[in-house]
């Protein structure tokens, strides 16, 4: 009788994500106002998380806000990993203690970044209007957790070639508003203005948080509006699958090149992930 080694089937093995990034500075810019974070290019080597920030505020403010958000977020999540400080501070909101620990850490890092940027803007008059959008993801088993403010976006492309926008743009839409504007102020003039972002604002931070189930063969596109502002979701999906037999880095670069061809003049940042 032979003693055979038991092999795990593919479905028993944990999901693995590989990722690549690509960024391009917009036309007539002195510096890029987007920034991004990728903890690892392969989730099998450790905790996997990623983020994209799109700064605003003119001059140097947008770039400072985006970089500060990414740096603060990375430091806070890294501390959670190293020191096992995952939990949401009870003094902030008690109800968050029931959320998954990774999601608590992501949201804690987001609020920490918001506080830091707000302080920087308050102390420096030249930076008072700076802020940034922010979208971040983290993998836990076959669950992808995310936090989001602004109009950076997360798309999920499943293995059946269906694409879904996971995040919701935090932008003013006159058609959905019942507010009465003073005489001389047209609601249409505020169309597209961000209602949520990191930085100084007249209302509390209220990020979108959640999670989605992943399967092998899925793709994720985390990007700034320099990309999604000119490429339709179907165009992104078709390009991703068309390039799936090549390297992920080539696919990310191809998305950016397509956006430029379509006339994007904004900064472009994309984090492209494949689920294996």
C-alpha positions in Angstrom: 0.0 0.0 0.0 1.4 3.4 -1.0 1.3 6.5 1.2 0.4 9.3 -1.1 1.1 12.9 -0.2 -2.1 14.8 0.0 -2.2 17.8 -2.3 -4.5 20.7 -1.8 -6.9 21.4 -4.7 -6.7 24.8 -6.3 -10.0 25.9 -4.6 -8.5 25.1 -1.2 -5.6 27.4 -1.7 -6.0 31.0 -0.6 -6.6 33.6 -3.3 -3.6 35.5 -4.5 -3.4 39.0 -6.1 -0.7 40.3 -8.3 -0.7 44.0 -9.1 1.0 46.6 -11.3 0.8 50.4 -11.3 1.2 53.2 -13.9 1.0 57.0 -13.5 1.3 59.9 -15.9 1.5 63.6 -15.2 -1.2 65.7 -17.0 -0.6 68.3 -19.6 0.7 71.8 -18.5 1.5 70.5 -15.0 4.6 71.3 -13.1 4.1 68.3 -10.8 1.7 65.4 -10.6 -1.1 65.8 -8.1 -2.0 62.1 -8.0 -0.3 59.6 -5.7 -0.6 55.9 -5.1 0.4 53.1 -2.8 1.0 49.4 -3.4 2.2 47.4 -0.4 3.3 44.4 -2.5 3.1 43.3 -6.2 2.2 39.8 -5.0 -0.1 39.1 -2.0 1.5 35.8 -1.3 4.5 37.6 0.1 2.6 39.5 2.9 -0.3 41.8 3.7 -1.7 43.3 0.5 -3.2 46.8 0.3 -3.3 49.6 -2.2 -4.6 53.1 -2.6 -5.0 56.0 -5.1 -5.3 59.7 -4.2 -6.1 62.6 -6.5 -5.1 65.9 -4.9 -6.8 69.3 -5.5 -6.3 72.8 -4.3 -4.1 74.4 -6.9 -0.4 75.2 -7.0 1.4 72.7 -4.8 -1.5 72.0 -2.5 -3.1 69.1 -4.4 0.2 67.2 -4.7 1.0 67.8 -1.0 -2.5 66.6 0.1 -2.3 63.4 -2.1 1.2 62.6 -0.9 0.4 63.3 2.7 -2.7 61.1 2.5 -0.8 58.2 1.0 2.1 58.5 3.5 -0.1 58.8 6.5 -2.3 55.9 5.4 0.7 53.7 4.7 2.2 54.5 8.1 -1.0 53.8 9.9 -1.8 50.5 8.2 1.9 49.4 8.6 1.6 50.1 12.3 -1.5 47.9 12.4 0.3 45.1 10.7 3.5 45.3 12.8 2.0 46.2 16.2 -1.3 44.4 15.7 -3.2 47.6 16.3 -6.1 46.9 14.0 -9.1 48.1 16.1 -11.0 51.3 15.5 -10.5 53.7 18.4 -13.6 53.5 20.6 -13.4 57.2 21.4 -14.2 57.9 17.7 -17.3 55.7 17.0 -18.2 52.7 19.1 -20.3 51.0 16.4 -17.1 50.5 14.3 -15.9 47.9 16.7 -18.1 45.3 15.1 -16.6 45.7 11.6 -13.9 43.3 10.3 -10.5 44.2 11.8 -8.9 45.0 8.4 -11.8 47.3 7.5 -11.4 49.0 10.9 -7.7 49.6 10.2 -8.4 51.0 6.7 -11.0 53.4 8.1 -8.8 54.4 11.0 -6.0 55.1 8.5 -8.3 57.2 6.4 -9.5 59.3 9.3 -5.9 59.8 10.5 -5.0 61.1 7.0 -8.0 63.4 7.0 -6.9 64.9 10.4 -3.3 65.4 9.2 -4.3 67.1 6.0 -6.8 69.3 7.8 -4.1 70.4 10.3 -1.7 71.2 7.5 -4.3 73.2 5.6 -5.3 75.1 8.8 -1.7 76.0 9.7 -0.6 77.2 6.2 -2.8 79.8 4.5 -1.2 78.9 1.1 -2.6 75.4 1.6 -6.0 76.1 3.0 -7.9 74.9 0.0 -6.0 71.7 -0.5 -7.6 68.3 -0.2 -7.6 64.9 -1.9 -9.9 62.1 -3.0 -8.9 58.7 -1.7 -9.7 55.1 -2.5 -8.0 52.1 -0.8 -8.3 48.3 -0.8 -7.0 45.4 1.3 -7.2 41.6 0.8 -8.4 39.2 3.5 -8.9 35.7 2.3 -11.3 35.9 -0.6 -12.8 39.2 0.6 -11.7 42.6 -0.6 -12.3 45.5 1.8 -12.4 49.1 0.7 -12.7 52.6 1.9 -13.4 55.6 -0.4 -14.0 59.3 -0.6 -14.3 61.5 -3.6 -14.3 60.5 -7.3 -11.3 58.1 -7.5 -12.9 54.8 -8.4 -12.7 51.0 -7.8 -13.9 48.7 -10.6 -14.4 45.0 -10.2 -14.2 42.8 -13.4 -15.3 39.3 -12.7 -14.2 36.1 -14.4 -17.4 36.2 -16.5 -16.2 39.5 -18.2 -18.7 41.7 -16.3 -17.5 45.0 -14.9 -19.0 46.7 -11.9 -18.3 50.1 -10.4 -17.9 49.3 -6.7 -17.5 52.9 -5.4 -19.9 55.8 -5.6 -18.6 59.2 -6.7 -19.1 61.8 -3.9 -20.0 64.6 -6.3 -22.8 67.1 -6.3 -25.7 66.1 -8.7 -28.3 68.8 -9.2 -30.9 66.3 -10.5 -30.8 64.5 -7.1 -31.0 67.6 -4.9 -34.0 69.3 -3.3 -32.0 72.2 -2.0 -33.2 75.8 -2.7 -30.4 78.0 -3.9 -30.3 81.7 -3.3 -31.2 84.0 -6.2 -28.3 84.2 -8.7 -26.9 80.8 -7.7 -27.7 78.0 -10.2 -27.4 74.4 -8.9 -25.9 73.4 -12.3 -22.9 75.6 -11.5 -22.0 73.2 -8.7 -22.4 70.0 -10.7 -19.5 67.6 -10.2 -18.2 69.5 -7.1 -16.9 67.0 -4.5 -19.1 66.5 -1.4 -16.5 64.2 0.3 -12.7 64.4 0.4 -9.8 64.5 2.8 -9.0 68.0 4.1 -10.8 71.1 5.4 -14.6 71.0 4.9 -17.7 72.2 6.6 -19.1 68.7 7.3 -17.9 65.5 8.9 -16.0 62.9 6.9 -18.4 60.1 5.8 -16.5 57.6 3.7 -18.0 54.7 1.8 -16.8 51.4 3.3 -17.5 47.8 2.3 -16.3 44.6 0.9 -16.8 42.3 -2.1 -16.2 38.6 -2.7 -13.4 37.8 -5.1 -12.9 34.7 -7.4 -10.0 33.5 -9.4 -9.9 35.2 -12.8 -11.2 38.5 -11.5 -9.5 41.9 -12.1 -9.6 45.1 -10.1 -9.0 48.6 -11.5 -8.3 51.3 -8.9 -7.9 54.7 -10.7 -8.1 58.5 -10.7 -10.5 60.4 -12.9 -7.8 61.0 -15.5 -8.5 57.5 -16.5 -12.2 56.9 -15.9 -13.1 60.4 -17.1 -12.3 59.4 -20.7 -12.6 55.6 -20.8 -15.9 53.8 -20.5 -16.1 50.8 -18.1 -16.6 48.5 -21.1 -13.5 49.9 -22.8 -11.5 49.3 -19.7 -12.8 45.7 -19.4 -12.1 44.9 -23.0 -8.6 46.3 -22.8 -7.8 44.4 -19.6 -8.9 41.0 -21.0 -7.3 41.7 -24.3 -4.0 42.3 -22.5 -4.5 39.4 -20.0 -2.1 37.2 -21.9 0.7 39.7 -21.5 2.2 41.2 -18.3 0.0 43.1 -15.9 2.4 46.1 -16.1 1.9 46.2 -19.9 -1.9 46.2 -19.4 -1.7 49.0 -16.9 0.5 51.1 -19.3 -2.0 50.3 -22.1 -4.9 51.7 -20.1 -3.0 55.0 -19.5 -2.0 55.2 -23.1 -5.6 54.7 -24.2 -6.7 57.5 -21.9 -4.1 59.8 -23.4 -5.3 58.9 -26.9 -8.8 59.7 -25.8 -7.7 63.2 -24.9 -7.1 63.0 -21.1 -5.3 66.1 -19.9 -5.5 65.3 -16.2 -3.0 63.3 -14.1 -3.7 59.6 -14.6 -3.0 56.9 -12.1 -4.1 53.2 -12.2 -3.5 50.2 -10.0 -4.4 47.1 -11.8 -4.9 43.8 -9.9 -5.4 40.2 -11.1 -6.8 37.5 -8.8 -5.2 34.1 -9.1 
